[in-house]
Amino acid sequence: MTATLIRILSASFLLLWPPLAANAPAHAAPPRTPPTSALPSSAPSPPAPAAVASKGDRIALTLVSDVRENGVSAWYDSLARPRRQEQTVLVEQSGPDRLWTSTLVYTAQTAVRLTVDFTTEGELARCIVARNGEIIDAQTSVDRGGQVRCAAR
């Protein structure tokens, strides 16, 4: 599993999630109704105080699923603003198990909460949070419509 996580992170230094400009749509996929089991409409819950990146830290937030089109994802951006994407489309399929992944990589511009939530439309949901190249949390759910939350502890 470690080799898979490293492979996912090492191949992910491109911004793979669509840009989130002020009034731009989260992605170009056709709209669809999120599942009723989606995460609450608020931003991710604040993690423990230790779950913070410092200004200048390089952050990688990786989402993994067995399907390309998924439900809600939520995280904090490089300026510590809560972000939410109702329909998360993963953009890269690789590995022997052909899982879909997307990674958001940024440099923290201020102290940032290291929390990411993700809901799959398939049967596998995984999130990985890395700070300065070190994986600090990884969570997996193997359940139809499963939800995961990664947060540094």
C-alpha positions as CSV (number, residue, x, y, z in Angstrom):
1,M,0.0,0.0,0.0
2,T,2.9,2.4,0.8
3,A,4.3,1.9,-2.7
4,T,0.8,2.8,-4.2
5,L,0.5,5.9,-2.1
6,I,4.0,7.1,-3.0
7,R,3.3,6.4,-6.7
8,I,0.0,8.4,-6.5
9,L,1.8,11.3,-4.8
10,S,4.9,11.3,-7.0
11,A,2.8,11.4,-10.1
12,S,0.6,14.2,-8.8
13,F,2.5,17.4,-8.8
14,L,0.2,18.9,-11.4
15,L,-2.9,20.6,-10.3
16,L,-5.4,17.9,-11.3
17,W,-8.5,19.3,-9.7
18,P,-10.2,22.0,-11.9
19,P,-9.4,25.6,-10.9
20,L,-11.8,27.2,-8.5
21,A,-11.9,30.8,-9.6
22,A,-14.2,33.2,-7.7
23,N,-17.3,32.6,-9.8
24,A,-16.2,29.7,-12.1
25,P,-18.0,26.4,-12.0
26,A,-16.1,23.7,-10.1
27,H,-15.8,21.5,-13.3
28,A,-17.2,21.2,-16.8
29,A,-19.1,17.9,-16.2
30,P,-22.9,18.1,-16.8
31,P,-24.8,18.8,-13.6
32,R,-26.4,16.0,-11.7
33,T,-28.0,15.8,-8.3
34,P,-25.7,14.7,-5.5
35,P,-26.8,11.7,-3.4
36,T,-28.9,12.5,-0.3
37,S,-26.2,10.9,1.8
38,A,-23.7,13.6,0.8
39,L,-21.7,15.5,3.4
40,P,-23.3,18.5,5.1
41,S,-23.3,21.8,3.2
42,S,-20.8,23.3,5.6
43,A,-17.1,23.3,5.2
44,P,-15.1,20.5,6.8
45,S,-15.1,20.5,10.6
46,P,-12.1,22.2,12.2
47,P,-9.5,19.6,13.1
48,A,-7.4,19.5,16.3
49,P,-5.0,22.5,16.6
50,A,-2.0,20.3,15.5
51,A,-3.7,19.7,12.1
52,V,-2.3,22.9,10.6
53,A,0.2,23.6,7.9
54,S,2.5,26.6,8.2
55,K,3.0,29.2,5.6
56,G,5.3,27.8,2.9
57,D,4.5,24.2,3.6
58,R,3.8,22.1,0.4
59,I,0.5,20.4,0.7
60,A,-0.9,17.5,-1.4
61,L,-4.5,16.4,-1.0
62,T,-5.2,13.2,-2.9
63,L,-8.6,11.6,-3.6
64,V,-9.0,8.0,-4.9
65,S,-12.0,6.1,-6.0
66,D,-13.0,3.1,-8.1
67,V,-15.2,5.4,-10.3
68,R,-14.4,8.7,-12.1
69,E,-17.5,10.7,-11.1
70,N,-18.0,11.1,-7.4
71,G,-20.0,13.1,-4.8
72,V,-19.0,15.9,-2.5
73,S,-15.4,16.9,-1.6
74,A,-14.4,19.6,0.9
75,W,-11.0,21.0,1.9
76,Y,-9.2,24.2,2.8
77,D,-7.3,26.1,0.1
78,S,-3.8,27.7,0.3
79,L,-5.3,30.8,2.0
80,A,-7.2,28.7,4.5
81,R,-10.6,29.3,2.8
82,P,-13.1,26.4,3.0
83,R,-13.8,25.0,-0.4
84,R,-16.5,22.5,-1.5
85,Q,-17.1,20.7,-4.7
86,E,-20.5,19.1,-5.1
87,Q,-19.5,16.7,-7.9
88,T,-15.9,15.6,-7.8
89,V,-14.6,14.2,-11.1
90,L,-11.3,12.4,-10.7
91,V,-9.0,12.8,-13.7
92,E,-6.3,10.1,-13.8
93,Q,-6.7,6.3,-13.9
94,S,-3.7,4.2,-13.2
95,G,-2.2,1.2,-11.4
96,P,-3.0,-2.4,-11.7
97,D,-6.4,-1.9,-10.0
98,R,-7.3,1.0,-12.4
99,L,-8.3,3.4,-9.6
100,W,-9.2,7.0,-10.4
101,T,-7.2,9.7,-8.6
102,S,-6.9,13.5,-8.4
103,T,-4.4,15.5,-6.4
104,L,-4.5,19.1,-5.4
105,V,-1.0,20.4,-4.7
106,Y,-0.4,23.9,-3.3
107,T,2.0,25.9,-1.1
108,A,0.3,27.2,2.0
109,Q,0.2,31.1,2.0
110,T,-0.9,31.1,5.6
111,A,-1.7,28.6,8.4
112,V,-4.0,26.1,6.8
113,R,-6.2,23.3,8.3
114,L,-5.2,20.0,6.8
115,T,-8.6,18.4,6.5
116,V,-10.3,16.9,3.4
117,D,-13.7,15.1,3.1
118,F,-14.7,12.9,0.2
119,T,-17.8,10.9,-0.8
120,T,-17.5,8.3,-3.5
121,E,-20.3,7.3,-5.9
122,G,-18.6,3.9,-6.2
123,E,-17.5,1.4,-3.6
124,L,-14.1,2.8,-2.6
125,A,-13.2,6.2,-1.2
126,R,-9.7,7.1,-0.1
127,C,-8.1,10.4,0.9
128,I,-4.4,11.1,1.5
129,V,-2.9,14.2,3.0
130,A,0.8,15.0,2.7
131,R,2.8,17.9,4.1
132,N,6.2,18.6,2.6
133,G,6.3,15.1,1.0
134,E,5.3,13.2,4.2
135,I,2.0,11.4,4.3
136,I,0.4,12.6,7.5
137,D,-3.0,10.9,7.1
138,A,-4.7,8.4,4.8
139,Q,-8.2,7.0,5.2
140,T,-10.1,4.4,3.2
141,S,-13.8,3.3,3.1
142,V,-14.9,0.3,1.2
143,D,-18.6,0.8,1.0
144,R,-21.1,1.9,-1.6
145,G,-21.3,5.7,-1.3
146,G,-18.6,5.6,1.4
147,Q,-17.3,8.8,3.0
148,V,-13.8,9.5,4.3
149,R,-12.2,12.3,6.2
150,C,-8.4,12.9,6.4
151,A,-7.0,15.3,9.0
152,A,-3.6,15.6,10.5
153,R,-3.6,14.5,14.1
